[in-house]
């Protein structure tokens, strides 16, 4: 379950930023997790609840932004929504697609106190 390692990395980032700001707690964290990252929501939620116990994130308000998967066909230039990372162009069926969004995985913001 790679979701646990992702959550642990987020916890590490939050801890470092809180230390840098000399904060005691994180009130809010905003994450950007694209639809094409392969992160399972239920697994992430389970890992999140377990990992934040007793941590600086224990009482945090979690906000998750889920950018849609958007691709651009490299053959016909069609821009389209992708549901999976290997989706082909719906117009020309080309498998050569540049992913424009949906692979984001980042801590977008933290509110510390």
Secondary structure as GFF3:
##gff-version 3
##sequence-region A 1 113
A	DSSP	alpha_helix	2	20	.	.	.	ID=ss1
A	DSSP	beta_strand	26	33	.	.	.	ID=ss2
A	DSSP	alpha_helix	41	51	.	.	.	ID=ss3
A	DSSP	beta_strand	61	65	.	.	.	ID=ss4
A	DSSP	beta_strand	69	73	.	.	.	ID=ss5
A	DSSP	beta_strand	79	82	.	.	.	ID=ss6
A	DSSP	beta_strand	97	101	.	.	.	ID=ss7
A	DSSP	beta_strand	105	112	.	.	.	ID=ss8
###
